[in-house]
Structures are given as C-alpha cells and as structure tokens.
Amino acid sequence: MGLNSISPNVSPSKSPNLVSNGGHVKANSFVRNYCAGKNGEAGSGEWTEDIEYLDESGSVIYSGKGIRSVEPGVDDHVMIGGLKKPILNASAVAKIVEVVKRWKWGPELETQLDKLQFVPNMTHVVQALKIINESDALLSLFKWAKRQTWYVPNDECYVMLFEGLNQSRDFDGIQSLFDEMVCDSIKSATQFSAYNRVLKYLAKAEKLEVSFCCFKKVQDSGCKIDTETYNILMKLFLNKGLPYKAFEIYETMEAAHCSLDGSTYELMIPSLAKSGRLDAAFKLFQEMKERNLRPSLGIFSSLVDSMGKAGRLETSMKVYMEMQGLGLRPSAIMYVSLIESYTKAGKLDAALRLWDQMKIAGFRPNFGLYTLIIESHAKSGKLDIAMSIFRDMEKAGFLPTPSTYSSLLEMHAASGQVDAAMKLYNSMTNAGLRPGLSTYTALLTLLAHKKLVDVAAKILLEMKAMGFSVDVSASDVLMVYIKDGSVDLSLRWLRFMSSSGIRTNNFIIRQLFESCMKNGLYESAKPLLETYVNSAAKVDLILYTSILAYLVRCQEEQNERHLMAILSATRHKAHAFMCGLFTGPEQRKQPVLSFVREFFQGIDYELEEGAAKYFVNVLLNYLVLMGQINRARCVWKVAYENKLFPKAIVFDQHIAWSLDVRNLSVGAALVAVVHTLHRFRKRMLYYGVIPRRIKLVTGPTLRIVVAQMLSSVESPFEVSKVVLRAPGDSVMEWFKKPIVQQFLLNEIPSRADILMHRLNILFPTSAPEIRSLSPPKPLISAKAV
C-alpha cells in the first residue's frame, strides 16, 4: 500500500507519491508523527519531520526523514532520506500494472498514467503487457503509449496484443490493430513477425475475406511471410473450395522465393493436379523428390488419378510403378481410377491386367467398376469377356443395372445373336428391371431382320404395356421389312399394327404401296393408297406418273383393270386430264391442243418441273402405245412451249439444226423426232433456208430406235454411235417425197407394232423405280390399240 493512501490529513496538493521497494512500502501498520510541517516554501523539497513506521503490535520498524516527492518527468529517481536512489524497472512496471488494473480504460486511466512520477519507456510497457491479461486494458495502455513521445514500434508488443485479441475472439479489433501495425511498419521501415500471427489467427478462424485482404496488405508492404503462414492460408482456401485463391497465394510464395516444406508439397501437388494444372503439379513432384522428401500416398493417388483422367496414361502408369517401388501399397481408389482411365481410353487389355492385380491385392471391385468394365467390353464387341465379367458380377451379389443389361443386349442384338439377346431380355424382366427405349428398339430391330414376326409382336406388346409409345418402334420394324423387300411380312405386320391400334405414318404407307406396286401386288396396293389419300395425304405428280408407268408396261387385262382403279383412287388432277384427253372435242368442249395447254398452265414449274418432265415422258409412251399420235404431238408441242425441254431443239443459223432426245423416253423421242422434222420441213420450205446439216442426237440407247423408224421411209440420215446426221440438201430433197409428207403429217407407219415389240426387248427396265428429277425411259409394250 502506498503511503499517500494512509495520510487522510495531508492535502492532495501536498500528498507525496512515495516509491520504495518497487513503488510500495510494505508494513503491517504504520503511523505518522509530524514534528513540523513540510518546508515546501523554502523549495528544499525535503521532509523536516520524522516518520515512524510501526508494525501491528505498535513496535517501531523504521524511523527517519520522509521520502521526497518526485515531480513527474523531472527526475527518474527518489530520495530515501537524504539518499538519492534510481527507480527500478520492476517498480516502474508494477506501478503501471497497478494503475492499469485499477482504472482499466478511459480518460481516468490516461490521466493517472500521465501522473506517473517517472518517464516510462517501451520496455516498461512491454513488461506490463505481459502481466495484464485483459484485452481492453492491454489496448488502452498501448494506445496511451502510442501518443507518447518516447513510443517506439515494438514487435513483441504487437504479438501480445494480437494474442489477447485472438483469445477474446475480437477479430474486428485484430483488423483495426493490424492496420495500425502496417502504418507503423511503413513509417519506421520495420518488419514485424506479428504479421504472420495475424494471418494465422484469421485463417484458423476461417475469415476468408479479411485474411486475404490482410495478406495482400502484408504483400504490398514488402514484409516477409513465413512458410507456415503460407501453408495455413492455402489450406484455408482449398478447404473452402477456392483453389484459385490458393494458387494465387502459392504463386506469391514462389515469387517471394519462400522455401517450400513438406506440408506445402502435400497441399499443392494434389490441388494442382485436380484442377488440371498437371505440368505444375508434376514439376513440384519432381522438385520434392530432388529435396529428398518422400511423397505421401495422397500425392501419388492424386497424380495417378489426374494424369489418367487427362489421358496421360504413360505418366500415370510411371507414377504408379514409382509408388510401388517405394513400397507403398496402392489403394482400392487408385486401382479404380487406373482401370477407369484405361477403360475409357479404349485400352481394355491393360485395364483387365489392372483388374486382375486389384483382385490379387485383395480388393473387391465395386458396383460401378463392374458396370464400367462390362459396358466397355460390350461396346467394343468383346462380348465373351463382357459376359464372363457379367456372370462374376452376379456371383458377387451385385444386381446389374438396366444400363448394363442394355449395353449387353444391344451389342448382342447388333451382332445378330438372337438367342443371347432374348436370354438377357428375359433375365432383365425377371429381375424386375424395366428395359429402356433403346433396348426395345435394338431388340425389335434384331427380330425384324431375323423375320421373327410373332416374337417381335410379343415384345412390342410388352413394350406398350410398360407405358412406352410404340408407334415409332412399330413403324421402324415395318420399314425394316419394306427395305428387305419382304412385302408379305410387311403387310402381315401392318395388319398386326391395325389390330393392336398402332398407327403408322403416311411416308411408310407410301413406301409399302410402292413396294406392292413393284412386286405386282396391285390388289394389296389399292387399299394402301386409299388409306394414304383418306388420311389427308396428297398424291403428287410423281406418284401418279409412277402408277401410269406400270400401266404402260402392263400386258395382262386383269392387272390393267387394277391399275386403272388405282389411278382413279389417286384423285389427282392428272387423272382427270388423262380421261379428258381420250374423249372427243364434243365432250371436252374445246380442241385437244387447248385442253393440253390448259392443264400444263396449272403446273407450278418452280416446284414440279422435274415431276412434269417425268409425266410428259411416261404420258407420251402411253399415248404412242395407244396409237394416239396426234394427241402425243400436242403434248410434246405444249411441253416444249413451256420450256420443259429448252435445249432439245437448236437452230445454228445456216450451219446446223439439231434435235437432242437423249433425255427422253422412247415414246417421247419418237414423237419429238417426227414433230421436229415436220417443223424443220416447214422452216425450209416456207423460208427457203437450208442448213448445211441436220443432226438428231440420240445417244447410244435411242440410236437404233430412231434409225429403224426413219429407215422405213428411206431417210438420208447416216447412223453413228450417238448421232444421226444428214446434209441439209439431202434432207430437203427427202422432205419432198409424198411418203415423207404423209409420215410427218399423220403418224408413225403401221410397222409400229413390230417396233414397239423391239423396244420392249431393248429397254426391259421399269421406269417407276427411278425417283430422280430426270425422267426415266419406260418400256413400251408391244400392245397397241
């Protein structure tokens, strides 16, 4: 207890602050006897009265002159009696601690500290901070010290302050004090180790933003951060799923040339590898070995896994072998990763070797690995291995997934193994698994190709019962039968679809109709066409023309009736035109040429030019066959007027006139030759223009046909490989013959029946199979009406 505290009769202005034995005079009890007052007026500053110090029993401990008071900041010593003594550090620290513990904080504390009877220094403050445990009191003392002229920034002081704030979990206070420390560091050009403590405290408290902000401030201030602090910061951001922040800190660490320790390698190698920075990870791995640091199993696992997933299988296997060389035992996860990597890369043999090694090591393949191995081998066509592992999977107690069943079933179906595919399907359904749409599709396609109609119908109904929409799948099966040319099976499958309430689309109906027509099943074709028309599908000119082409080839009266009925069922405007073409002018109420022009004016040549050419070729075949030469010439005339064959006739002034019939059917070619020669005759007679030569370009196929027709009237045309040519003068003389005039004006000679028979032998192929825009060359039968 201080002496001033027991002097109630001494005024505050004269009560001395007495320091003895560390600022305290310890006694059991004491009294004061004043012989005279203090001679303060004389300025001696000494006590003239004696003071006795008594114990509890009243015995005198010490008697002598009093202790002289010290003016604050004037002297750092005290007078004990007449002896001048310096103030001890321990006494100064104790006095500071006493004042701080008494007043804690606030203006009163600062006032009391200002009244200290000695000038403290930073050593006193640091020692006092070690004794004081309360963070508020610590900060108050520190802030008071910072305002003093004798303040010097001290690292140890900051360390204790931050430790106190961390214990009280006052992170706002830590951040505020950190900013003050940064300012001190810049002003005094001093580096503090407390920086590392602050970053560690914030990182361990998981203060992401604050810790990173403080890290950047330390970096900007140029202070050095130790390896442990770097590691703690990187671990924080990695654990919080922010690897790129951790990589930024790592790059800063590299730039600062900070040495890496084992923990740094353990943190960064797996993180860099998982983020895809494989080169950087492998470089660190090599560096770690050069420093004689032993990589852990985690480092090996991350490199093996990441390298494998990136397709760098050689490096992955090299790391794996290196790990085994160090005596480390691969984990099940590592085996799974390697097997997956090699399997996905298509290296199934290497994957199987690892598979065997895994089982020898005592690890049991998991469900996902079984599935991957089975499906990969199945998709690569190695069905025997896939089925063997599939059976092992079942023995191991794993229920294969629908995808496993599907991959096996689909690959067996693709390889045409019906029995194995059906066995897998039955096993799958018996296990209560629901096949997918692709599985049903593959199985139905297989059954369709194998022509197992009844089995396919059973599977389709089961598929329907499972809730799948079966219209498309049933139509696909029907298309398989149509493409295979199995018309009977196609019709049978279509009847099954109709009885089961399954519909198909108009495209397939048309395909089946054309297949029936091709195979001469006209009775079956007509209902299909009626279905097609009744479903609001439009019969185009190409389809109508293809039916007309079958009529041209037909040589049986019964089939002609069926074909005429089919033509009528099309409800196409071309059929009304055909019917009107064969009636008289009284019924048509207009000449045949006008009637033909009217029909061709209704054709959209931008959309149907190819179809119109096809129709003209087949129609002219039919008209020639029926002996309707005049009508045929009208059709050719109108077709040429509408520029369906714009390059057929060429007038090269007085040099050469030519007709090109290479792209025409037989009937169209004959009609075109007759009509064009008649046109040449009129031009030569009326205008007196005679070309040097006239050419008929026939090509190799029509050359014989045209030559035989013209030879019947003794034509001057010479026959070569692809062209009939004659001098213009010779042709002019030939035009003057009466038989030629009759030939050109009326019709083809009566030898047409023989000629048509010859054409039927020369051109046995059928036009309707050709679906290109260029018109085909149908065969004209020998029948003439």
ZAMARGU-4260 file (C-alpha; in steps of 0.2 Angstrom, whole numbers, plus 5000, padded with zeros to 4 digits):
<rodrens>
0) 5000/5000/5000 | 5007/5017/4996 | 5010/5030/5009 | 4999/5043/5002 | 4984/5031/5004
5) 4985/5032/5023 | 4988/5051/5025 | 4970/5057/5027 | 4976/5073/5035 | 4988/5078/5021
10) 4980/5089/5007 | 4981/5081/4989 | 4992/5095/4984 | 5005/5090/4997 | 5002/5071/4997
15) 5018/5064/4990 | 5019/5049/4979 | 5031/5039/4988 | 5041/5024/4980 | 5051/5012/4989
20) 5054/4994/4986 | 5046/4994/4969 | 5034/5008/4972 | 5027/5001/4988 | 5031/5002/5006
25) 5026/4986/5014 | 5021/4986/5033 | 5009/4978/5044 | 5004/4995/5051 | 5011/5012/5052
30) 5008/5030/5060 | 5014/5047/5056 | 5021/5059/5069 | 5024/5077/5062 | 5036/5087/5072
35) 5034/5101/5060 | 5026/5105/5043 | 5034/5102/5026 | 5046/5116/5022 | 5039/5117/5004
40) 5040/5136/5004 | 5059/5135/5006 | 5060/5124/4990 | 5071/5112/4998 | 5059/5098/4993
45) 5064/5088/5009 | 5053/5082/5024 | 5059/5090/5040 | 5049/5079/5052 | 5052/5062/5057
50) 5041/5047/5052 | 5040/5031/5061 | 5034/5015/5053 | 5026/5003/5065 | 5021/4985/5064
55) 5004/4978/5070 | 5010/4977/5088 | 5015/4995/5088 | 5034/4992/5088 | 5044/5004/5078
60) 5051/4997/5062 | 5059/5012/5055 | 5061/5030/5060 | 5069/5044/5049 | 5066/5058/5037
65) 5052/5055/5025 | 5054/5051/5007 | 5055/5066/4995 | 5041/5068/4982 | 5047/5067/4963
70) 5040/5079/4950 | 5033/5069/4935 | 5045/5069/4921 | 5059/5079/4930 | 5069/5065/4938
75) 5069/5046/4937 | 5075/5043/4955 | 5069/5046/4973 | 5076/5052/4989 | 5076/5039/5003
80) 5080/5050/5017 | 5095/5060/5011 | 5100/5046/4999 | 5096/5048/4980 | 5090/5031/4973
85) 5086/5027/4954 | 5068/5019/4950 | 5070/5000/4946 | 5061/4993/4930 | 5052/4981/4941
90) 5045/4995/4952 | 5040/5005/4936 | 5031/4990/4928 | 5022/4986/4944 | 5016/5004/4946
95) 5010/5004/4928 | 5001/4987/4931 | 4993/4994/4947 | 4987/5009/4938 | 4980/5000/4923
100) 4972/4986/4934 | 4964/5000/4944 | 4957/5011/4931 | 4956/4998/4916 | 4952/5011/4902
105) 4946/5028/4898 | 4951/5046/4902 | 4954/5042/4920 | 4967/5029/4916 | 4976/5040/4904
110) 4976/5054/4917 | 4983/5043/4930 | 4996/5036/4918 | 5001/5054/4914 | 5004/5057/4933
115) 5017/5044/4934 | 5031/5050/4944 | 5044/5043/4931 | 5045/5043/4912 | 5041/5025/4906
120) 5049/5018/4891 | 5044/5004/4879 | 5052/4991/4890 | 5041/4995/4904 | 5026/4995/4893
125) 5030/4978/4885 | 5033/4970/4903 | 5017/4977/4909 | 5008/4970/4894 | 5015/4953/4899
130) 5007/4954/4916 | 4990/4962/4911 | 4978/4948/4904 | 4963/4959/4899 | 4962/4964/4881
135) 4953/4980/4884 | 4966/4986/4897 | 4980/4980/4885 | 4974/4990/4871 | 4971/5006/4882
140) 4989/5005/4888 | 4995/5003/4871 | 4985/5017/4864 | 4991/5028/4878 | 5009/5023/4874
145) 5007/5027/4856 | 5003/5045/4860 | 5019/5047/4870 | 5035/5055/4863 | 5045/5040/4869
150) 5035/5027/4859 | 5044/5016/4848 | 5036/5002/4837 | 5039/4985/4845 | 5036/4968/4838
155) 5034/4959/4854 | 5021/4972/4860 | 5010/4969/4844 | 5012/4950/4847 | 5005/4951/4864
160) 4991/4962/4859 | 4986/4951/4844 | 4986/4936/4856 | 4975/4944/4868 | 4963/4949/4855
165) 4963/4932/4847 | 4959/4924/4864 | 4944/4936/4866 | 4939/4932/4848 | 4939/4951/4844
170) 4943/4950/4825 | 4937/4967/4822 | 4950/4973/4834 | 4963/4962/4826 | 4959/4970/4809
175) 4960/4988/4816 | 4976/4985/4826 | 4983/4976/4810 | 4980/4992/4800 | 4989/5002/4814
180) 5004/4990/4813 | 5005/4992/4794 | 5006/5011/4797 | 5020/5009/4810 | 5029/4997/4799
185) 5029/5009/4784 | 5034/5024/4795 | 5048/5015/4804 | 5053/5004/4790 | 5052/4989/4802
190) 5046/4971/4798 | 5036/4963/4812 | 5034/4945/4814 | 5017/4949/4821 | 5011/4949/4803
195) 5012/4930/4802 | 5002/4928/4819 | 4988/4939/4812 | 4986/4929/4796 | 4987/4913/4806
200) 4973/4919/4818 | 4962/4925/4804 | 4965/4909/4794 | 4961/4897/4808 | 4945/4907/4812
205) 4941/4905/4793 | 4939/4923/4790 | 4941/4922/4771 | 4940/4940/4765 | 4948/4948/4780
210) 4963/4936/4779 | 4966/4938/4761 | 4964/4957/4762 | 4977/4957/4776 | 4988/4945/4766
215) 4988/4957/4751 | 4992/4972/4763 | 5007/4962/4770 | 5012/4958/4752 | 5011/4977/4747
220) 5021/4982/4762 | 5035/4971/4757 | 5036/4961/4774 | 5041/4943/4774 | 5029/4930/4777
225) 5035/4913/4783 | 5031/4896/4775 | 5019/4890/4789 | 5008/4906/4787 | 5008/4902/4768
230) 5003/4884/4771 | 4989/4889/4783 | 4982/4902/4771 | 4982/4890/4756 | 4974/4876/4766
235) 4960/4888/4771 | 4956/4892/4754 | 4957/4875/4747 | 4946/4868/4761 | 4933/4882/4757
240) 4933/4876/4738 | 4943/4891/4732 | 4958/4883/4724 | 4962/4898/4713 | 4964/4909/4728
245) 4976/4896/4735 | 4985/4896/4719 | 4987/4915/4719 | 4994/4914/4736 | 5006/4900/4730
250) 5012/4910/4716 | 5015/4924/4728 | 5025/4912/4738 | 5036/4907/4723 | 5039/4925/4718
255) 5045/4929/4736 | 5057/4914/4734 | 5050/4907/4750 | 5056/4889/4753 | 5043/4875/4752
260) 5042/4862/4766 | 5034/4845/4766 | 5016/4852/4770 | 5017/4864/4756 | 5020/4850/4744
265) 5006/4839/4752 | 4994/4854/4749 | 4999/4860/4732 | 5003/4844/4722 | 4985/4836/4724
270) 4977/4853/4722 | 4986/4857/4706 | 4983/4840/4699 | 4964/4840/4702 | 4962/4857/4695
275) 4971/4851/4679 | 4987/4860/4681 | 4996/4844/4678 | 5013/4851/4672 | 5015/4862/4688
280) 5010/4848/4699 | 5022/4836/4691 | 5036/4849/4692 | 5033/4851/4711 | 5033/4832/4712
285) 5050/4831/4704 | 5056/4845/4715 | 5050/4837/4731 | 5060/4821/4726 | 5076/4831/4722
290) 5075/4838/4740 | 5074/4820/4747 | 5056/4822/4753 | 5046/4807/4752 | 5029/4809/4744
295) 5014/4803/4753 | 5001/4790/4746 | 4989/4805/4744 | 5001/4814/4732 | 5004/4798/4722
300) 4985/4795/4721 | 4981/4812/4715 | 4994/4812/4701 | 4989/4794/4696 | 4971/4799/4695
305) 4973/4816/4687 | 4985/4810/4674 | 4974/4796/4670 | 4959/4806/4668 | 4968/4818/4657
310) 4973/4804/4645 | 4991/4804/4650 | 4992/4786/4653 | 5010/4783/4652 | 5014/4796/4665
315) 5000/4789/4676 | 5007/4772/4675 | 5025/4778/4678 | 5020/4787/4694 | 5010/4771/4699
320) 5026/4760/4696 | 5037/4773/4706 | 5025/4772/4721 | 5026/4753/4721 | 5045/4754/4720
325) 5044/4765/4736 | 5035/4751/4745 | 5018/4760/4746 | 5003/4749/4743 | 4990/4755/4730
330) 4973/4759/4737 | 4957/4752/4730 | 4953/4770/4724 | 4969/4771/4715 | 4965/4754/4706
335) 4948/4760/4702 | 4955/4776/4695 | 4968/4767/4684 | 4955/4755/4677 | 4943/4768/4673
340) 4956/4778/4664 | 4962/4764/4654 | 4945/4758/4650 | 4939/4775/4644 | 4954/4776/4633
345) 4949/4760/4625 | 4965/4751/4632 | 4954/4736/4638 | 4969/4724/4639 | 4979/4735/4651
350) 4963/4738/4661 | 4960/4719/4663 | 4978/4717/4669 | 4975/4730/4682 | 4958/4722/4686
355) 4967/4706/4690 | 4980/4715/4700 | 4967/4723/4710 | 4959/4706/4714 | 4975/4698/4719
360) 4979/4713/4731 | 4963/4708/4740 | 4952/4722/4734 | 4934/4718/4729 | 4928/4728/4713
365) 4914/4739/4717 | 4897/4740/4708 | 4902/4755/4697 | 4918/4747/4691 | 4909/4731/4686
370) 4897/4741/4676 | 4911/4751/4668 | 4921/4735/4663 | 4906/4726/4657 | 4899/4740/4646
375) 4916/4745/4639 | 4919/4727/4633 | 4902/4725/4627 | 4903/4741/4617 | 4919/4736/4609
380) 4912/4720/4603 | 4921/4709/4616 | 4905/4700/4621 | 4913/4684/4628 | 4924/4694/4641
385) 4909/4705/4645 | 4898/4691/4648 | 4911/4682/4659 | 4913/4698/4670 | 4894/4700/4670
390) 4892/4682/4677 | 4906/4686/4690 | 4896/4702/4695 | 4880/4692/4698 | 4890/4679/4709
395) 4897/4694/4719 | 4880/4699/4724 | 4878/4714/4713 | 4862/4717/4703 | 4867/4723/4686
400) 4859/4740/4682 | 4847/4742/4667 | 4861/4751/4658 | 4872/4736/4660 | 4859/4724/4653
405) 4855/4736/4639 | 4873/4738/4633 | 4875/4719/4633 | 4858/4716/4625 | 4861/4730/4612
410) 4878/4723/4607 | 4871/4705/4606 | 4857/4712/4595 | 4869/4722/4584 | 4880/4706/4581
415) 4864/4696/4577 | 4864/4684/4592 | 4846/4682/4594 | 4846/4668/4607 | 4859/4678/4619
420) 4849/4694/4617 | 4832/4686/4621 | 4840/4677/4636 | 4847/4694/4643 | 4830/4702/4640
425) 4821/4688/4649 | 4834/4689/4663 | 4831/4708/4664 | 4812/4707/4665 | 4813/4693/4678
430) 4824/4704/4689 | 4811/4717/4689 | 4821/4729/4679 | 4812/4740/4666 | 4821/4740/4649
435) 4824/4757/4641 | 4818/4763/4624 | 4835/4760/4616 | 4835/4742/4622 | 4817/4738/4615
440) 4822/4747/4599 | 4838/4736/4597 | 4829/4720/4601 | 4814/4724/4589 | 4827/4728/4575
445) 4836/4712/4578 | 4819/4702/4577 | 4814/4711/4562 | 4830/4707/4552 | 4828/4689/4558
450) 4810/4690/4551 | 4803/4683/4568 | 4787/4692/4566 | 4777/4684/4581 | 4791/4686/4593
455) 4793/4705/4588 | 4774/4707/4590 | 4775/4699/4608 | 4790/4711/4613 | 4781/4726/4605
460) 4765/4722/4616 | 4776/4721/4631 | 4784/4737/4627 | 4767/4745/4626 | 4762/4738/4642
465) 4777/4746/4650 | 4770/4763/4645 | 4781/4767/4630 | 4774/4775/4614 | 4776/4761/4602
470) 4770/4769/4586 | 4788/4774/4580 | 4795/4757/4585 | 4782/4748/4576 | 4784/4759/4560
475) 4803/4756/4561 | 4800/4737/4561 | 4789/4739/4546 | 4802/4749/4537 | 4815/4735/4540
480) 4803/4723/4531 | 4800/4735/4517 | 4818/4738/4514 | 4822/4720/4515 | 4809/4718/4501
485) 4798/4707/4512 | 4781/4713/4506 | 4771/4699/4513 | 4779/4701/4530 | 4776/4720/4529
490) 4758/4718/4525 | 4757/4705/4539 | 4765/4717/4551 | 4754/4731/4546 | 4738/4720/4549
495) 4745/4717/4567 | 4748/4735/4570 | 4730/4739/4564 | 4723/4726/4575 | 4733/4732/4590
500) 4728/4750/4587 | 4745/4756/4582 | 4746/4769/4569 | 4760/4772/4556 | 4764/4787/4546
505) 4760/4791/4528 | 4778/4790/4522 | 4779/4772/4527 | 4762/4769/4519 | 4768/4776/4503
510) 4784/4766/4504 | 4774/4750/4507 | 4762/4755/4492 | 4777/4757/4481 | 4784/4740/4486
515) 4767/4732/4482 | 4767/4740/4465 | 4785/4735/4462 | 4780/4717/4466 | 4764/4717/4456
520) 4753/4716/4471 | 4740/4728/4464 | 4726/4721/4475 | 4735/4725/4491 | 4742/4741/4484
525) 4724/4749/4481 | 4719/4749/4500 | 4735/4756/4505 | 4733/4770/4493 | 4715/4773/4499
530) 4722/4774/4517 | 4735/4786/4511 | 4723/4798/4502 | 4710/4797/4516 | 4722/4802/4529
535) 4724/4819/4520 | 4740/4815/4512 | 4742/4822/4495 | 4746/4811/4480 | 4759/4821/4470
540) 4763/4820/4451 | 4777/4809/4453 | 4767/4796/4462 | 4753/4797/4449 | 4766/4796/4435
545) 4774/4780/4443 | 4757/4771/4443 | 4754/4777/4425 | 4772/4769/4420 | 4766/4752/4427
550) 4751/4754/4416 | 4762/4757/4401 | 4771/4740/4405 | 4756/4730/4409 | 4752/4716/4397
555) 4738/4707/4407 | 4720/4714/4406 | 4716/4709/4424 | 4731/4720/4430 | 4726/4734/4418
560) 4709/4735/4427 | 4718/4735/4444 | 4730/4749/4438 | 4716/4759/4431 | 4707/4758/4448
565) 4722/4763/4457 | 4725/4778/4445 | 4707/4783/4449 | 4709/4781/4468 | 4723/4794/4467
570) 4711/4808/4465 | 4725/4818/4456 | 4720/4831/4443 | 4732/4822/4431 | 4719/4808/4430
575) 4705/4820/4425 | 4717/4826/4412 | 4720/4809/4406 | 4702/4805/4405 | 4698/4821/4396
580) 4712/4818/4384 | 4704/4802/4377 | 4687/4810/4375 | 4681/4819/4359 | 4680/4838/4357
585) 4661/4837/4359 | 4663/4831/4377 | 4678/4842/4381 | 4670/4857/4373 | 4687/4863/4367
590) 4701/4857/4355 | 4714/4845/4361 | 4728/4857/4360 | 4719/4870/4370 | 4714/4856/4383
595) 4733/4851/4385 | 4738/4869/4386 | 4726/4872/4400 | 4732/4858/4410 | 4750/4862/4409
600) 4746/4880/4413 | 4741/4874/4430 | 4758/4866/4435 | 4769/4875/4446 | 4785/4873/4437
605) 4796/4881/4451 | 4791/4866/4462 | 4786/4852/4450 | 4797/4855/4434 | 4806/4838/4437
610) 4789/4829/4440 | 4782/4837/4424 | 4796/4831/4414 | 4793/4813/4421 | 4775/4814/4417
615) 4777/4820/4399 | 4789/4806/4396 | 4778/4792/4403 | 4762/4800/4395 | 4770/4801/4378
620) 4775/4782/4380 | 4757/4778/4384 | 4749/4789/4370 | 4761/4781/4357 | 4757/4764/4364
625) 4738/4768/4362 | 4741/4774/4344 | 4736/4792/4349 | 4750/4801/4339 | 4741/4817/4336
630) 4737/4819/4354 | 4755/4814/4358 | 4762/4828/4346 | 4750/4841/4355 | 4758/4836/4372
635) 4775/4837/4365 | 4772/4854/4357 | 4764/4861/4374 | 4779/4854/4384 | 4791/4862/4373
640) 4782/4878/4373 | 4783/4878/4392 | 4801/4876/4391 | 4802/4859/4399 | 4815/4854/4387
645) 4823/4870/4382 | 4839/4863/4374 | 4831/4850/4364 | 4830/4860/4348 | 4844/4871/4342
650) 4845/4882/4326 | 4863/4887/4322 | 4858/4899/4308 | 4863/4891/4291 | 4876/4880/4299
655) 4867/4866/4308 | 4850/4862/4315 | 4849/4849/4329 | 4837/4839/4340 | 4843/4831/4356
660) 4832/4817/4363 | 4845/4809/4374 | 4835/4813/4390 | 4818/4807/4383 | 4808/4791/4385
665) 4806/4780/4369 | 4789/4787/4365 | 4794/4805/4369 | 4809/4803/4357 | 4799/4796/4343
670) 4786/4809/4344 | 4799/4823/4346 | 4808/4817/4330 | 4793/4817/4320 | 4786/4833/4326
675) 4803/4842/4325 | 4807/4835/4307 | 4790/4842/4302 | 4795/4859/4310 | 4811/4859/4300
680) 4802/4855/4284 | 4790/4870/4286 | 4805/4881/4290 | 4815/4875/4275 | 4800/4876/4263
685) 4792/4892/4269 | 4808/4902/4272 | 4819/4894/4259 | 4833/4892/4272 | 4843/4876/4271
690) 4856/4872/4284 | 4872/4863/4280 | 4867/4848/4290 | 4854/4842/4302 | 4858/4831/4317
695) 4847/4820/4328 | 4857/4817/4344 | 4850/4801/4351 | 4864/4794/4362 | 4868/4775/4362
700) 4852/4769/4368 | 4839/4778/4357 | 4850/4777/4341 | 4843/4761/4335 | 4825/4765/4339
705) 4825/4782/4329 | 4836/4774/4315 | 4823/4760/4312 | 4809/4772/4312 | 4817/4783/4299
710) 4823/4769/4288 | 4805/4764/4285 | 4804/4780/4275 | 4821/4779/4266 | 4829/4793/4276
715) 4846/4801/4271 | 4852/4801/4289 | 4868/4792/4292 | 4869/4782/4309 | 4884/4784/4320
720) 4887/4780/4338 | 4877/4793/4346 | 4871/4804/4332 | 4860/4803/4316 | 4866/4816/4303
725) 4862/4821/4286 | 4867/4836/4274 | 4853/4849/4273 | 4851/4847/4254 | 4848/4829/4255
730) 4835/4831/4269 | 4827/4845/4258 | 4825/4833/4244 | 4819/4819/4256 | 4805/4831/4263
735) 4798/4832/4245 | 4793/4814/4244 | 4775/4811/4247 | 4778/4796/4259 | 4788/4808/4270
740) 4775/4821/4269 | 4762/4808/4275 | 4774/4802/4288 | 4777/4819/4295 | 4759/4825/4295
745) 4750/4810/4301 | 4758/4796/4311 | 4771/4783/4313 | 4770/4769/4300 | 4760/4754/4303
750) 4776/4744/4307 | 4774/4752/4324 | 4768/4735/4332 | 4784/4727/4327 | 4794/4742/4333
755) 4786/4743/4350 | 4790/4724/4352 | 4808/4728/4348 | 4808/4742/4361 | 4801/4731/4374
760) 4816/4720/4371 | 4829/4734/4371 | 4823/4743/4387 | 4817/4729/4399 | 4819/4740/4415
765) 4805/4749/4423 | 4803/4767/4424 | 4794/4769/4441 | 4809/4764/4451 | 4818/4780/4446
770) 4814/4794/4458 | 4826/4807/4452 | 4821/4823/4444 | 4827/4817/4427 | 4814/4807/4419
775) 4816/4789/4416 | 4815/4779/4400 | 4800/4767/4402 | 4797/4752/4391 | 4783/4752/4379
780) 4775/4735/4377 | 4770/4728/4361 | 4752/4731/4363 | 4745/4744/4353 | 4727/4750/4352
</rodrens>
